[in-house]
Amino acid sequence: MILYENEFEKWNGSRILRKKLTCTVVTATRVLRTHRVVQGCLKMPMIPPLIFVVIMIWTVVPVGAQVERRSPEDSRTLELVDQLKEIIQKAEKSRSINAATLNQLRDLVNRYDWPWRVKLLFDDFSDGDYTVNPAWSVSRGDFRVVRGSGLQTIVGPRSSLSPPESPNKGESSPIDIIGGILKGVADPKGIMRQFRAGLPTAEISIPVVIGNAFAIRVRLVSRDRNQDGARLEFGPFRGSDRYWGYRLVYNPGQRPSFEILRLFPGRSTIVEKLDAAIELEDGMVHSLEWQRDSEGLIQVFLDGREIMRTIDRGSDFFDGFTILNGGGDYKFERIEIFGTAR
């Protein structure tokens, strides 16, 4: 297994963090026990012990610092977070601390918590075959597994792959008329997968039950993009036609560079977008993480840094996950989907 330098830093930082959080939880538990004993002996109110816990935790992580949420594999950190939750619940019942401090503690717990603890899908394509374990299905275009690199999809310039235009643009040949009729039968709602008309696409999907709250992680490399523009979409869908669902969109070299779409039959709405120009075509592996919690809070992280945050309170359950390439060269090193316990 290749351990990248930034991954080692994350691992090492996580190890140190767990050690500090362990000391914090143990100390907090002792403070609570001592507080109960002393309070029982003296029969008088004392300074709420959780204030000391707050001070200790803030020495571990400064307020406002950006902290990457833990993953289900980091079970020790999550166990410590759960213990802190229990301490907060006890403080709520005993009313031994004010609401403002409790809110600050909850915010701190949220920064370390990872509610998506059920692994729904994992594929690093190390077996060299995307058709089994788990089984992906290609609807159109070309996908292939490159040993040591992952799942690759390439869609070239529109000029080289799209059918030639009719020499008489003002007239419709019988072939054009029949083609239009067949197109209407094949795509009665005119979805066109949200891509510009005429732009070739490649699509691959996999069936997986995804709840209303999910976390999707992909590690990918984006290479050369064609001059006609490029576009990559992925997200959960509902129904065999994949007309319902969410999409996270990456538009290389364009504005907006990222979008979150909500799809309905015949239309789509933009939930959020990032107007800043971001290009990932540097040959490096990039991490995209897309989170949606049970309250509708949506966050997107690029290489651990939050780039989008919004709220969409639609309630859906999904039947699968799809990837659409609307132009460009992409390699997916790893794809992971997590959900919450029902």
MOGIWO-V362378 format. One record per residue. N is the residue number from 0. RES is the residue in three letters. SS is DSSP state (hx for helix, st for strand, lp for the rest). NEAR is the number of other ideal C-beta (glycine too) atoms within 8 Angstrom. D_FIRST is the distance of its C-alpha to the first C-alpha in Angstrom with 2 decimals. Layout:
n=N res=RES ss=SS near=NEAR d_first=D_FIRST
n=N res=RES ss=SS near=NEAR d_first=D_FIRST
This chain:
n=0 res=MET ss=lp near=2 d_first=0.00
n=1 res=ILE ss=lp near=3 d_first=3.79
n=2 res=LEU ss=lp near=6 d_first=6.31
n=3 res=TYR ss=lp near=7 d_first=9.52
n=4 res=GLU ss=hx near=5 d_first=12.74
n=5 res=ASN ss=hx near=6 d_first=14.41
n=6 res=GLU ss=hx near=8 d_first=11.77
n=7 res=PHE ss=hx near=9 d_first=12.22
n=8 res=GLU ss=hx near=8 d_first=15.89
n=9 res=LYS ss=hx near=10 d_first=15.90
n=10 res=TRP ss=hx near=9 d_first=14.27
n=11 res=ASN ss=hx near=8 d_first=16.70
n=12 res=GLY ss=hx near=8 d_first=19.51
n=13 res=SER ss=hx near=11 d_first=19.00
n=14 res=ARG ss=hx near=8 d_first=19.19
n=15 res=ILE ss=hx near=8 d_first=22.36
n=16 res=LEU ss=hx near=11 d_first=23.72
n=17 res=ARG ss=hx near=12 d_first=23.47
n=18 res=LYS ss=hx near=8 d_first=25.32
n=19 res=LYS ss=hx near=9 d_first=27.99
n=20 res=LEU ss=hx near=14 d_first=28.42
n=21 res=THR ss=hx near=10 d_first=28.79
n=22 res=CYS ss=hx near=8 d_first=31.54
n=23 res=THR ss=hx near=14 d_first=33.09
n=24 res=VAL ss=hx near=12 d_first=33.31
n=25 res=VAL ss=hx near=8 d_first=34.66
n=26 res=THR ss=hx near=10 d_first=37.15
n=27 res=ALA ss=hx near=15 d_first=38.16
n=28 res=THR ss=hx near=10 d_first=38.84
n=29 res=ARG ss=hx near=8 d_first=40.94
n=30 res=VAL ss=hx near=11 d_first=42.80
n=31 res=LEU ss=hx near=12 d_first=43.67
n=32 res=ARG ss=hx near=8 d_first=44.90
n=33 res=THR ss=hx near=9 d_first=46.93
n=34 res=HIS ss=hx near=10 d_first=48.33
n=35 res=ARG ss=hx near=8 d_first=49.57
n=36 res=VAL ss=hx near=8 d_first=51.16
n=37 res=VAL ss=hx near=9 d_first=52.91
n=38 res=GLN ss=hx near=11 d_first=54.00
n=39 res=GLY ss=hx near=7 d_first=55.45
n=40 res=CYS ss=hx near=6 d_first=57.39
n=41 res=LEU ss=hx near=7 d_first=58.76
n=42 res=LYS ss=lp near=5 d_first=59.40
n=43 res=MET ss=lp near=5 d_first=58.63
n=44 res=PRO ss=lp near=3 d_first=56.01
n=45 res=MET ss=lp near=9 d_first=53.35
n=46 res=ILE ss=lp near=4 d_first=50.86
n=47 res=PRO ss=lp near=10 d_first=48.09
n=48 res=PRO ss=lp near=13 d_first=45.19
n=49 res=LEU ss=hx near=15 d_first=42.53
n=50 res=ILE ss=hx near=10 d_first=43.70
n=51 res=PHE ss=hx near=9 d_first=42.26
n=52 res=VAL ss=hx near=14 d_first=38.99
n=53 res=VAL ss=hx near=11 d_first=38.93
n=54 res=ILE ss=hx near=8 d_first=39.55
n=55 res=MET ss=hx near=11 d_first=36.77
n=56 res=ILE ss=hx near=11 d_first=34.20
n=57 res=TRP ss=hx near=9 d_first=35.30
n=58 res=THR ss=hx near=5 d_first=34.70
n=59 res=VAL ss=hx near=9 d_first=31.04
n=60 res=VAL ss=lp near=10 d_first=30.64
n=61 res=PRO ss=lp near=5 d_first=33.45
n=62 res=VAL ss=lp near=7 d_first=35.07
n=63 res=GLY ss=lp near=3 d_first=34.08
n=64 res=ALA ss=lp near=6 d_first=30.68
n=65 res=GLN ss=lp near=5 d_first=28.03
n=66 res=VAL ss=lp near=7 d_first=25.49
n=67 res=GLU ss=lp near=7 d_first=22.52
n=68 res=ARG ss=lp near=9 d_first=22.99
n=69 res=ARG ss=lp near=12 d_first=20.76
n=70 res=SER ss=lp near=7 d_first=18.74
n=71 res=PRO ss=lp near=12 d_first=19.52
n=72 res=GLU ss=lp near=4 d_first=16.46
n=73 res=ASP ss=lp near=11 d_first=18.17
n=74 res=SER ss=hx near=7 d_first=20.91
n=75 res=ARG ss=hx near=8 d_first=22.40
n=76 res=THR ss=hx near=13 d_first=23.26
n=77 res=LEU ss=hx near=13 d_first=24.73
n=78 res=GLU ss=hx near=8 d_first=26.74
n=79 res=LEU ss=hx near=13 d_first=28.20
n=80 res=VAL ss=hx near=13 d_first=29.03
n=81 res=ASP ss=hx near=8 d_first=30.86
n=82 res=GLN ss=hx near=10 d_first=32.81
n=83 res=LEU ss=hx near=15 d_first=33.87
n=84 res=LYS ss=hx near=9 d_first=35.04
n=85 res=GLU ss=hx near=8 d_first=37.20
n=86 res=ILE ss=hx near=14 d_first=38.70
n=87 res=ILE ss=hx near=13 d_first=39.59
n=88 res=GLN ss=hx near=8 d_first=41.17
n=89 res=LYS ss=hx near=9 d_first=43.28
n=90 res=ALA ss=hx near=13 d_first=44.41
n=91 res=GLU ss=hx near=8 d_first=45.44
n=92 res=LYS ss=hx near=6 d_first=47.52
n=93 res=SER ss=hx near=6 d_first=49.17
n=94 res=ARG ss=lp near=6 d_first=49.68
n=95 res=SER ss=lp near=7 d_first=49.13
n=96 res=ILE ss=lp near=9 d_first=47.44
n=97 res=ASN ss=lp near=6 d_first=48.43
n=98 res=ALA ss=hx near=5 d_first=46.90
n=99 res=ALA ss=hx near=6 d_first=45.62
n=100 res=THR ss=hx near=12 d_first=43.54
n=101 res=LEU ss=hx near=12 d_first=42.20
n=102 res=ASN ss=hx near=8 d_first=41.15
n=103 res=GLN ss=hx near=10 d_first=39.30
n=104 res=LEU ss=hx near=14 d_first=37.51
n=105 res=ARG ss=hx near=9 d_first=36.61
n=106 res=ASP ss=hx near=8 d_first=35.24
n=107 res=LEU ss=hx near=12 d_first=33.08
n=108 res=VAL ss=hx near=12 d_first=31.76
n=109 res=ASN ss=hx near=7 d_first=31.06
n=110 res=ARG ss=hx near=9 d_first=28.87
n=111 res=TYR ss=hx near=12 d_first=26.54
n=112 res=ASP ss=lp near=10 d_first=27.10
n=113 res=TRP ss=lp near=12 d_first=24.99
n=114 res=PRO ss=lp near=8 d_first=27.45
n=115 res=TRP ss=lp near=12 d_first=25.17
n=116 res=ARG ss=lp near=9 d_first=23.80
n=117 res=VAL ss=st near=9 d_first=23.82
n=118 res=LYS ss=st near=8 d_first=20.81
n=119 res=LEU ss=st near=10 d_first=22.53
n=120 res=LEU ss=st near=11 d_first=19.89
n=121 res=PHE ss=st near=8 d_first=16.16
n=122 res=ASP ss=st near=10 d_first=14.84
n=123 res=ASP ss=lp near=8 d_first=11.70
n=124 res=PHE ss=lp near=12 d_first=13.51
n=125 res=SER ss=lp near=4 d_first=10.88
n=126 res=ASP ss=lp near=6 d_first=14.03
n=127 res=GLY ss=lp near=6 d_first=15.73
n=128 res=ASP ss=lp near=7 d_first=18.76
n=129 res=TYR ss=lp near=10 d_first=19.92
n=130 res=THR ss=lp near=5 d_first=23.14
n=131 res=VAL ss=lp near=6 d_first=21.98
n=132 res=ASN ss=lp near=5 d_first=20.06
n=133 res=PRO ss=lp near=8 d_first=20.68
n=134 res=ALA ss=lp near=8 d_first=23.48
n=135 res=TRP ss=lp near=11 d_first=24.06
n=136 res=SER ss=st near=7 d_first=27.40
n=137 res=VAL ss=st near=10 d_first=28.28
n=138 res=SER ss=st near=7 d_first=31.74
n=139 res=ARG ss=st near=6 d_first=32.16
n=140 res=GLY ss=lp near=13 d_first=30.52
n=141 res=ASP ss=lp near=7 d_first=27.50
n=142 res=PHE ss=st near=11 d_first=23.91
n=143 res=ARG ss=st near=7 d_first=21.40
n=144 res=VAL ss=st near=10 d_first=17.74
n=145 res=VAL ss=st near=9 d_first=16.17
n=146 res=ARG ss=lp near=5 d_first=13.36
n=147 res=GLY ss=lp near=3 d_first=10.17
n=148 res=SER ss=lp near=8 d_first=12.30
n=149 res=GLY ss=st near=13 d_first=13.67
n=150 res=LEU ss=st near=14 d_first=17.35
n=151 res=GLN ss=st near=13 d_first=19.79
n=152 res=THR ss=st near=14 d_first=23.45
n=153 res=ILE ss=st near=10 d_first=26.07
n=154 res=VAL ss=st near=13 d_first=29.65
n=155 res=GLY ss=lp near=8 d_first=31.90
n=156 res=PRO ss=lp near=9 d_first=35.16
n=157 res=ARG ss=hx near=11 d_first=37.75
n=158 res=SER ss=hx near=6 d_first=40.31
n=159 res=SER ss=hx near=6 d_first=38.51
n=160 res=LEU ss=hx near=8 d_first=37.70
n=161 res=SER ss=lp near=9 d_first=40.54
n=162 res=PRO ss=lp near=3 d_first=43.80
n=163 res=PRO ss=lp near=4 d_first=46.63
n=164 res=GLU ss=lp near=5 d_first=49.27
n=165 res=SER ss=lp near=9 d_first=52.79
n=166 res=PRO ss=lp near=4 d_first=55.15
n=167 res=ASN ss=lp near=6 d_first=57.72
n=168 res=LYS ss=lp near=6 d_first=55.98
n=169 res=GLY ss=lp near=3 d_first=59.12
n=170 res=GLU ss=lp near=6 d_first=59.46
n=171 res=SER ss=lp near=6 d_first=57.48
n=172 res=SER ss=lp near=8 d_first=57.36
n=173 res=PRO ss=hx near=5 d_first=57.51
n=174 res=ILE ss=hx near=6 d_first=53.87
n=175 res=ASP ss=hx near=9 d_first=52.92
n=176 res=ILE ss=hx near=9 d_first=55.00
n=177 res=ILE ss=hx near=8 d_first=53.51
n=178 res=GLY ss=hx near=8 d_first=49.99
n=179 res=GLY ss=hx near=9 d_first=50.81
n=180 res=ILE ss=hx near=8 d_first=52.11
n=181 res=LEU ss=hx near=8 d_first=49.05
n=182 res=LYS ss=hx near=8 d_first=46.80
n=183 res=GLY ss=hx near=8 d_first=48.84
n=184 res=VAL ss=hx near=6 d_first=48.44
n=185 res=ALA ss=hx near=6 d_first=44.68
n=186 res=ASP ss=lp near=8 d_first=44.11
n=187 res=PRO ss=lp near=6 d_first=47.20
n=188 res=LYS ss=lp near=7 d_first=45.91
n=189 res=GLY ss=lp near=6 d_first=44.88
n=190 res=ILE ss=lp near=9 d_first=41.43
n=191 res=MET ss=hx near=7 d_first=39.82
n=192 res=ARG ss=hx near=9 d_first=36.47
n=193 res=GLN ss=hx near=11 d_first=37.37
n=194 res=PHE ss=lp near=10 d_first=36.96
n=195 res=ARG ss=lp near=6 d_first=39.81
n=196 res=ALA ss=lp near=5 d_first=42.15
n=197 res=GLY ss=lp near=5 d_first=41.38
n=198 res=LEU ss=lp near=13 d_first=37.79
n=199 res=PRO ss=lp near=11 d_first=35.54
n=200 res=THR ss=lp near=12 d_first=32.68
n=201 res=ALA ss=st near=14 d_first=29.79
n=202 res=GLU ss=st near=13 d_first=28.96
n=203 res=ILE ss=st near=15 d_first=26.54
n=204 res=SER ss=st near=13 d_first=26.74
n=205 res=ILE ss=st near=12 d_first=25.78
n=206 res=PRO ss=st near=6 d_first=28.02
n=207 res=VAL ss=st near=11 d_first=26.94
n=208 res=VAL ss=st near=8 d_first=29.38
n=209 res=ILE ss=st near=13 d_first=28.89
n=210 res=GLY ss=lp near=10 d_first=31.32
n=211 res=ASN ss=lp near=8 d_first=33.15
n=212 res=ALA ss=lp near=10 d_first=30.58
n=213 res=PHE ss=st near=15 d_first=27.00
n=214 res=ALA ss=st near=12 d_first=23.89
n=215 res=ILE ss=st near=16 d_first=21.89
n=216 res=ARG ss=st near=13 d_first=18.62
n=217 res=VAL ss=st near=11 d_first=17.34
n=218 res=ARG ss=st near=11 d_first=14.90
n=219 res=LEU ss=st near=13 d_first=16.67
n=220 res=VAL ss=st near=11 d_first=17.81
n=221 res=SER ss=st near=13 d_first=21.60
n=222 res=ARG ss=lp near=10 d_first=23.06
n=223 res=ASP ss=lp near=6 d_first=26.69
n=224 res=ARG ss=lp near=12 d_first=29.26
n=225 res=ASN ss=lp near=12 d_first=32.58
n=226 res=GLN ss=lp near=4 d_first=35.86
n=227 res=ASP ss=lp near=8 d_first=37.20
n=228 res=GLY ss=lp near=12 d_first=34.76
n=229 res=ALA ss=lp near=11 d_first=31.47
n=230 res=ARG ss=lp near=14 d_first=30.51
n=231 res=LEU ss=st near=14 d_first=27.60
n=232 res=GLU ss=st near=15 d_first=28.22
n=233 res=PHE ss=st near=11 d_first=26.36
n=234 res=GLY ss=st near=13 d_first=27.48
n=235 res=PRO ss=st near=12 d_first=29.01
n=236 res=PHE ss=st near=15 d_first=32.14
n=237 res=ARG ss=st near=10 d_first=35.01
n=238 res=GLY ss=lp near=8 d_first=37.03
n=239 res=SER ss=lp near=4 d_first=36.56
n=240 res=ASP ss=lp near=5 d_first=37.70
n=241 res=ARG ss=lp near=11 d_first=35.12
n=242 res=TYR ss=lp near=12 d_first=37.94
n=243 res=TRP ss=st near=10 d_first=37.31
n=244 res=GLY ss=st near=14 d_first=34.42
n=245 res=TYR ss=st near=11 d_first=32.54
n=246 res=ARG ss=st near=14 d_first=30.75
n=247 res=LEU ss=st near=14 d_first=28.69
n=248 res=VAL ss=st near=12 d_first=29.71
n=249 res=TYR ss=st near=12 d_first=28.32
n=250 res=ASN ss=lp near=13 d_first=30.96
n=251 res=PRO ss=lp near=14 d_first=29.60
n=252 res=GLY ss=lp near=9 d_first=32.25
n=253 res=GLN ss=lp near=8 d_first=34.72
n=254 res=ARG ss=lp near=7 d_first=36.35
n=255 res=PRO ss=lp near=10 d_first=35.43
n=256 res=SER ss=lp near=13 d_first=31.79
n=257 res=PHE ss=st near=15 d_first=30.71
n=258 res=GLU ss=st near=12 d_first=32.81
n=259 res=ILE ss=st near=17 d_first=32.77
n=260 res=LEU ss=st near=14 d_first=35.04
n=261 res=ARG ss=st near=11 d_first=36.71
n=262 res=LEU ss=st near=12 d_first=37.80
n=263 res=PHE ss=st near=9 d_first=41.00
n=264 res=PRO ss=lp near=8 d_first=42.78
n=265 res=GLY ss=lp near=7 d_first=44.36
n=266 res=ARG ss=st near=6 d_first=43.14
n=267 res=SER ss=st near=9 d_first=40.44
n=268 res=THR ss=st near=7 d_first=40.66
n=269 res=ILE ss=st near=8 d_first=38.68
n=270 res=VAL ss=st near=10 d_first=37.54
n=271 res=GLU ss=st near=10 d_first=36.13
n=272 res=LYS ss=st near=9 d_first=35.25
n=273 res=LEU ss=st near=11 d_first=33.92
n=274 res=ASP ss=lp near=6 d_first=36.42
n=275 res=ALA ss=lp near=7 d_first=34.48
n=276 res=ALA ss=lp near=7 d_first=33.04
n=277 res=ILE ss=lp near=9 d_first=29.25
n=278 res=GLU ss=lp near=8 d_first=27.43
n=279 res=LEU ss=lp near=10 d_first=23.68
n=280 res=GLU ss=lp near=10 d_first=24.09
n=281 res=ASP ss=lp near=5 d_first=22.44
n=282 res=GLY ss=lp near=5 d_first=19.46
n=283 res=MET ss=lp near=6 d_first=17.07
n=284 res=VAL ss=lp near=8 d_first=14.91
n=285 res=HIS ss=st near=11 d_first=17.24
n=286 res=SER ss=st near=11 d_first=17.22
n=287 res=LEU ss=st near=13 d_first=20.37
n=288 res=GLU ss=st near=9 d_first=21.42
n=289 res=TRP ss=st near=13 d_first=24.75
n=290 res=GLN ss=st near=14 d_first=26.48
n=291 res=ARG ss=st near=12 d_first=29.83
n=292 res=ASP ss=lp near=8 d_first=31.39
n=293 res=SER ss=lp near=7 d_first=34.32
n=294 res=GLU ss=lp near=6 d_first=36.83
n=295 res=GLY ss=lp near=10 d_first=35.87
n=296 res=LEU ss=st near=9 d_first=34.10
n=297 res=ILE ss=st near=15 d_first=31.64
n=298 res=GLN ss=st near=9 d_first=29.15
n=299 res=VAL ss=st near=15 d_first=26.71
n=300 res=PHE ss=st near=14 d_first=24.09
n=301 res=LEU ss=st near=11 d_first=22.60
n=302 res=ASP ss=lp near=6 d_first=19.70
n=303 res=GLY ss=lp near=7 d_first=21.01
n=304 res=ARG ss=st near=7 d_first=24.61
n=305 res=GLU ss=st near=8 d_first=27.24
n=306 res=ILE ss=st near=9 d_first=28.99
n=307 res=MET ss=st near=12 d_first=31.13
n=308 res=ARG ss=st near=8 d_first=32.93
n=309 res=THR ss=st near=8 d_first=35.72
n=310 res=ILE ss=st near=7 d_first=37.32
n=311 res=ASP ss=lp near=10 d_first=38.00
n=312 res=ARG ss=lp near=6 d_first=39.63
n=313 res=GLY ss=lp near=6 d_first=39.58
n=314 res=SER ss=lp near=4 d_first=38.72
n=315 res=ASP ss=lp near=8 d_first=36.83
n=316 res=PHE ss=lp near=8 d_first=34.69
n=317 res=PHE ss=st near=13 d_first=32.56
n=318 res=ASP ss=st near=11 d_first=31.88
n=319 res=GLY ss=st near=12 d_first=28.76
n=320 res=PHE ss=st near=16 d_first=26.45
n=321 res=THR ss=st near=15 d_first=27.01
n=322 res=ILE ss=st near=12 d_first=25.73
n=323 res=LEU ss=st near=14 d_first=28.39
n=324 res=ASN ss=st near=15 d_first=28.11
n=325 res=GLY ss=lp near=15 d_first=31.45
n=326 res=GLY ss=lp near=15 d_first=30.65
n=327 res=GLY ss=st near=16 d_first=27.67
n=328 res=ASP ss=st near=10 d_first=24.34
n=329 res=TYR ss=st near=13 d_first=21.42
n=330 res=LYS ss=st near=12 d_first=17.84
n=331 res=PHE ss=st near=13 d_first=16.38
n=332 res=GLU ss=st near=11 d_first=12.60
n=333 res=ARG ss=st near=12 d_first=13.05
n=334 res=ILE ss=st near=13 d_first=16.37
n=335 res=GLU ss=st near=10 d_first=17.32
n=336 res=ILE ss=st near=15 d_first=20.91
n=337 res=PHE ss=st near=14 d_first=22.38
n=338 res=GLY ss=st near=12 d_first=26.00
n=339 res=THR ss=lp near=10 d_first=28.46
n=340 res=ALA ss=lp near=5 d_first=30.15
n=341 res=ARG ss=lp near=3 d_first=33.53
